[in-house]
């Protein structure tokens, strides 16, 4: 059963490896956790939006954590994952979920990528979306969570 709105943020235990840095304590901070895979074209297309959110809402306290969840054997190639981090400017902590423990903790039973989970400062799920149109849903939820940042017009 998928996580429901209001569910507590699962622990990020079980990553097979952390890249960039390990996610430090997230308690007390709104957090966007996004699942992606090297083989996911939609993930790559949407990564600039995630980076925009990280930069825009990060000044308001948003923490962003990436979770690389392999869909195919080729996705477990760590050199390809590290190259994607550079290519797509994924500078936030990135958990590698080769054993799918985080996928299971987040109840992403179908293994959807991209998948986005937005938690408030209390660690409660405020929004979830997966697939091609997920950024529209998450952007709206971010604007509600950070109304001051939403009011700032990007030039």
BELNOR-V762745 format. One record per residue. N is the residue number from 1. OMEGA is omega in radians with two decimals (NA if undefined). NEAR is the number of other ideal C-beta (glycine too) atoms within 10 Angstrom. Layout:
BEGIN
n = (N N)
omega = (OMEGA OMEGA)
near = (NEAR NEAR)
END
This chain:
BEGIN
n = (1 2 3 4 5 6 7 8 9 10 11 12 13 14 15 16 17 18 19 20 21 22 23 24 25 26 27 28 29 30 31 32 33 34 35 36 37 38 39 40 41 42 43 44 45 46 47 48 49 50 51 52 53 54 55 56 57 58 59 60 61 62 63 64 65 66 67 68 69 70 71 72 73 74 75 76 77 78 79 80 81 82 83 84 85 86 87 88 89 90 91 92 93 94 95 96 97 98 99 100 101 102 103 104 105 106 107 108 109 110 111 112 113 114 115 116 117 118 119 120 121 122 123 124 125 126 127 128 129 130 131 132 133 134 135 136 137 138 139 140 141 142 143 144 145 146 147 148 149 150 151 152 153 154 155)
omega = (-3.12 3.04 3.12 3.05 -3.10 3.10 3.09 3.12 3.09 3.06 3.13 3.08 3.05 3.08 3.12 3.13 3.02 3.08 -3.04 3.03 3.06 3.07 3.11 -3.11 -3.11 -3.12 3.10 3.14 3.00 -3.04 3.00 3.09 -3.12 3.09 3.14 3.08 3.12 -3.09 -3.05 3.13 3.13 3.10 -3.12 3.11 -3.08 -3.07 3.09 3.09 3.11 3.13 3.09 3.11 -3.14 -3.09 -3.08 -3.05 3.09 3.10 3.11 3.08 3.13 2.98 3.11 3.10 3.08 3.04 3.07 -3.11 -3.11 3.07 -3.10 3.12 -3.12 3.13 3.14 3.09 -3.04 3.10 3.11 3.11 -3.13 3.10 3.12 3.10 3.14 -3.09 -3.05 3.06 3.07 -3.06 3.12 3.06 -3.11 3.07 3.04 -3.00 -3.09 3.14 3.12 3.08 3.10 3.06 -3.14 3.14 -3.14 3.10 3.10 -2.98 3.14 3.14 -3.12 2.94 -0.14 3.05 -3.05 3.12 3.14 -3.14 3.08 -3.09 3.10 3.12 -3.13 3.12 3.12 -3.14 3.06 3.06 3.12 3.05 -3.01 -3.05 -3.12 -3.13 3.12 3.14 -3.10 3.12 3.11 3.12 3.09 3.13 3.09 -3.11 -3.11 -3.06 3.14 3.12 -3.14 -3.10 3.14 3.14 3.09 3.10 NA)
near = (5 14 17 9 9 10 16 11 20 19 10 21 9 15 21 16 13 14 19 15 10 13 20 9 7 18 10 11 14 21 21 25 25 28 25 25 23 22 15 20 9 17 22 16 13 23 20 12 17 23 16 13 22 19 13 16 21 14 11 15 14 21 21 22 22 27 25 30 25 22 13 10 7 11 19 14 13 13 7 14 21 17 12 23 18 9 10 19 13 23 15 21 20 26 25 21 25 17 12 15 17 25 21 14 17 24 15 22 11 10 16 20 25 25 23 26 25 25 24 16 15 12 16 13 20 18 20 24 19 20 14 11 11 20 22 11 16 24 17 13 18 24 13 12 21 19 10 8 17 16 8 11 5 5 3)
END
